[in-house]
Amino acid sequence: MAFYDKLPAKAAIDFTHDIAAGLWPGAVTAMWLLQRGAEKSGAGLAPRSAYLAVWWVFALALVALPATGLVRMRYWRLNVRSGALEVKTRLVQTKHALFVVMMVVVTAWAAMLMPPPV
């Protein structure tokens, strides 16, 4: 029996994946709001310490998402009826391919928002 076959482990993995899926766009939004607020106030750039605090949440979510997603890939097929497996597999692969492209683009954009070190 694998670790992820145990119900509490599955619940923890699913919970972590879902929380990270929400934290990632939340952190991107926070970085954008920091920059926008700094520009509107005339400060030019938001304090680097504020960005770094949000960046660590962003990075943690970015690591947790694929890590928990890979584990979830191992057991999600067990919950799908055999007739629907092929269609669902294709849909899940397409959805995640789009997510990866979006995450790469938005992560690069978020990295450009960070003020340079002083």
Secondary structure, DSSP 4 states (H G I P E B T S, - for coil): --GGGSHHHHHHHHHHHHHHHHHHHHHHHHHHHHHHHHHHHT-SS--HHHHHHHHHHHHHHHHHHHHHHHHHHHHHGGGS-GGGHHHHHHHHHHHHHHHHHHHHHHHHHHHHHSPPP-
